[in-house]
Amino acid sequence: MTRSLRRIPVAAALVLLGATACSGSPDGPELKVSGAYIPQPALADMAAGYFTVANTGGRDARLTSVTSDLSGDITLHSTEDNRMRRVTSFTVPAGGRLTLALGGNHLMLTDLEHKPVAGERVSLRLHFDDADTIDVRVPVKPAGYRPGD
């Protein structure tokens, strides 16, 4: 059974590896997603997501939500001083990047349709306030995976 993509009004984010997706307009943000992945979760009802969004454009963009047919609720979380807290958006600065990484800022996917397994690909849609939506197919990596391994 597949849940259709739906926009979650809460902030959220994405995940991808080995593939890229771009979004942008003249004079605005120029966004490219790379390095995304979802580690195979230990629990059946919760997963995390990591990725990088580079912005080569002339204006900031804000990631405001992420949607997926895998999860009924995707939220954005920041981590500071080993404390995780939910946030409503992340800024992708002009000429800079937003990185979601293990031990830092990340996505939380809850209310999963099924427990994703290594080798699977998950569709995610990133929603920005000032840029086009970006669709990506994100690989599920084995538990314990670290980029560069």
C-alpha positions in Angstrom: 0.0 0.0 0.0 1.5 3.4 -1.0 0.6 6.6 0.6 0.4 9.5 -1.9 2.7 12.5 -1.6 1.2 15.1 0.6 2.4 18.5 1.8 3.1 18.5 5.5 2.6 22.0 6.9 5.4 21.5 9.4 9.0 22.1 8.4 11.0 19.2 7.0 13.8 18.1 4.7 15.3 15.5 2.3 17.9 12.8 1.5 19.9 11.6 -1.5 23.2 9.9 -2.6 25.0 9.7 -5.9 22.3 11.6 -7.7 21.6 15.3 -7.9 18.6 17.6 -8.4 18.5 21.3 -9.3 16.1 24.1 -8.8 16.2 27.8 -9.3 15.4 30.9 -11.4 17.4 33.9 -12.7 18.5 36.2 -9.9 17.1 33.8 -7.3 18.4 30.8 -5.5 20.1 28.1 -7.7 19.8 24.9 -5.7 21.5 21.5 -6.1 20.9 18.5 -3.8 23.7 15.9 -3.3 25.1 13.3 -0.9 21.7 12.4 0.5 20.9 9.1 2.2 18.6 7.4 4.7 20.3 4.8 7.0 18.3 1.6 7.4 16.4 2.3 10.6 16.5 0.1 13.7 12.8 0.9 14.4 9.9 0.2 12.1 8.2 3.5 12.6 11.1 6.1 12.5 14.0 7.0 10.2 16.5 9.8 9.7 17.6 11.6 6.6 20.7 13.5 5.6 21.8 15.5 2.5 23.4 18.7 1.3 21.8 21.6 -0.6 24.2 24.0 -2.4 22.9 27.4 -3.4 25.0 29.0 -6.2 22.3 31.7 -6.7 22.2 35.3 -5.5 19.5 34.9 -2.8 18.9 32.8 0.2 16.3 30.0 0.1 14.5 28.4 3.0 13.7 24.7 3.1 10.2 24.7 4.6 9.0 21.1 4.3 9.7 17.7 2.9 7.1 15.2 1.8 7.2 11.5 0.8 5.0 8.5 0.2 7.1 6.7 2.8 6.3 8.9 5.8 3.2 10.7 7.0 5.3 13.1 9.0 8.7 14.5 8.1 10.2 17.2 10.4 13.4 19.2 10.4 15.6 19.0 13.5 18.7 21.1 14.5 21.3 19.8 16.9 23.3 22.1 19.1 25.3 21.2 22.2 24.1 17.6 21.8 20.5 18.7 22.0 18.0 18.0 19.3 15.1 20.4 18.7 12.5 20.7 16.0 12.6 23.7 13.7 10.3 25.2 11.1 12.8 25.8 8.3 16.5 25.8 7.4 18.2 28.5 5.4 20.3 27.7 2.3 22.4 30.8 2.1 23.2 32.4 -1.3 26.6 31.2 -2.3 26.6 28.6 0.5 25.2 25.3 1.5 22.9 23.6 4.0 24.2 20.3 5.3 22.1 17.8 7.2 24.5 15.2 8.7 24.8 12.5 11.3 25.2 14.2 14.7 23.9 17.5 13.3 20.9 19.0 11.6 18.7 16.2 10.1 15.3 15.0 9.0 13.1 12.8 11.1 10.6 10.6 9.2 7.9 9.1 11.3 4.6 7.3 10.7 6.4 5.2 8.1 4.4 3.3 5.5 6.9 0.5 5.9 10.4 0.0 7.3 12.9 0.8 4.5 15.7 -1.6 3.9 19.2 -1.1 2.5 19.2 -1.0 -1.3 15.7 0.6 -1.5 15.2 4.1 -2.9 12.8 6.5 -1.3 11.1 9.4 -3.1 11.4 12.8 -1.3 10.1 16.2 -2.4 11.7 19.2 -0.9 9.7 22.4 -0.6 11.3 25.8 -0.5 9.8 29.3 0.1 11.7 31.0 -2.7 12.6 28.2 -5.1 11.1 25.4 -7.1 10.3 22.1 -5.5 13.0 19.5 -5.9 12.2 15.8 -6.2 14.9 13.2 -5.4 15.2 9.4 -5.1 17.2 8.7 -2.0 19.0 5.5 -1.4 18.6 3.6 1.9 22.1 2.6 3.2 23.0 -0.2 5.6 22.7 0.6 9.3 26.0 2.1 10.5 26.8 3.6 7.1 29.0 6.7 7.1 29.6 8.9 4.0 33.1 8.1 2.6 33.0 4.5 3.8 
